Each structure stands twice: as C-alpha cells, then as structure tokens.
Amino acid sequence: MENDHVIEILLAEDSPADVRLTQEALKESNIRTNLSVVNDGLEVMAFLHKRDNFADAPTPDVILLDLNMPRMGGREVLAEMQQHDELKVVPVVVLTNSSEDSDVLDTYSLCANSYIRKPVDINDFFDVIRSIENYWFQTVTLPKIARN
C-alpha cells in the first residue's frame, strides 16, 4: 500500500468491549487506518451499498466480521456479498468467538478470506489485531476497489 493511503476498515461487531479493544489496538499502529463500526449485518449491507445513514460511507479495504450478530449474522452477510460482483472482491476476515468446526467450514465456503478466533486475553487480542494489520496492510496486495 502507498504510504499516503489510509486503509479503510469496516468492523462489524456488536460487542462494545471488542469494538473498544480493536480501536485501542489500531491506535498503536504505524499504519494509517480509518475504522468504521457497524453493529449488525443489516448495517454492514447498508454501509456497503451506501444506503440510509451510510450514504457517505467509505468503501472498505477490508472487513472484520463477527459471525454472531443480531438481526443479520456474519454468514448471511457473506452470502449476500457473494450476490454482488462489486462486493465479492472486498477481503473479509471473520473475527469471532466461535470455535465450532462447522462455522469455520461454513464461512470459508461462503468465501471468507480468513477465520480468526478472538482471544480472551487482552494482550493476545492486541497481538491478533497487529497480525491482521501486518498481513492485510503490509504483506498482501489489496484490490484497488472503485471508490464512490
């Protein structure tokens, strides 16, 4: 990524504590990021389609997606994204508490790019966020997504 590019991250998370931890972990980064937060899958889709309160939402470079959210869960978000060519290319990192093998299989079959279990320990959580940053924002080449 170019140094002047701000990485747009969409965090889909219904736990205020996990939102706060993610915000704090990203503050320690040397990478310029903008974190947008939504609380459920319906808000994810409104954000991605720039509807309702999200008309001016930035196009995310990556989505951090919780699986178990109210109203519309992560699996449904992934399935919906696959129905839209412009959304299929947005990398999705599932960041969840679930350790169920069926959840891992389901999300990869719905084209998630990564599946990460949230650690309980705060230091381990910060390490996970740093590893996501290092991999997704410094190692891989993200797609150049049309910005509107």
ChimeraX attribute file (.defattr): number of C-alpha atoms within 10 A of each C-alpha:
attribute: neighborCount
match mode: 1-to-1
recipient: residues
	/A:1	14
	/A:2	7
	/A:3	8
	/A:4	8
	/A:5	10
	/A:6	13
	/A:7	22
	/A:8	17
	/A:9	18
	/A:10	24
	/A:11	25
	/A:12	26
	/A:13	26
	/A:14	18
	/A:15	11
	/A:16	10
	/A:17	10
	/A:18	15
	/A:19	18
	/A:20	11
	/A:21	16
	/A:22	20
	/A:23	18
	/A:24	13
	/A:25	19
	/A:26	19
	/A:27	12
	/A:28	10
	/A:29	13
	/A:30	8
	/A:31	18
	/A:32	15
	/A:33	17
	/A:34	15
	/A:35	17
	/A:36	16
	/A:37	19
	/A:38	18
	/A:39	19
	/A:40	23
	/A:41	27
	/A:42	19
	/A:43	21
	/A:44	25
	/A:45	19
	/A:46	16
	/A:47	23
	/A:48	20
	/A:49	16
	/A:50	17
	/A:51	13
	/A:52	10
	/A:53	10
	/A:54	15
	/A:55	12
	/A:56	11
	/A:57	16
	/A:58	18
	/A:59	20
	/A:60	23
	/A:61	21
	/A:62	21
	/A:63	23
	/A:64	23
	/A:65	28
	/A:66	27
	/A:67	25
	/A:68	17
	/A:69	18
	/A:70	13
	/A:71	10
	/A:72	17
	/A:73	18
	/A:74	25
	/A:75	23
	/A:76	15
	/A:77	19
	/A:78	25
	/A:79	16
	/A:80	15
	/A:81	20
	/A:82	15
	/A:83	10
	/A:84	11
	/A:85	9
	/A:86	13
	/A:87	18
	/A:88	16
	/A:89	17
	/A:90	21
	/A:91	19
	/A:92	21
	/A:93	20
	/A:94	25
	/A:95	23
	/A:96	19
	/A:97	14
	/A:98	16
	/A:99	12
	/A:100	10
	/A:101	8
	/A:102	10
	/A:103	15
	/A:104	17
	/A:105	12
	/A:106	14
	/A:107	22
	/A:108	16
	/A:109	12
	/A:110	16
	/A:111	16
	/A:112	23
	/A:113	14
	/A:114	15
	/A:115	21
	/A:116	18
	/A:117	16
	/A:118	19
	/A:119	15
	/A:120	9
	/A:121	9
	/A:122	13
	/A:123	11
	/A:124	12
	/A:125	18
	/A:126	19
	/A:127	14
	/A:128	19
	/A:129	20
	/A:130	17
	/A:131	12
	/A:132	17
	/A:133	19
	/A:134	14
	/A:135	12
	/A:136	18
	/A:137	18
	/A:138	13
	/A:139	11
	/A:140	10
	/A:141	10
	/A:142	16
	/A:143	11
	/A:144	9
	/A:145	13
	/A:146	7
	/A:147	7
	/A:148	8
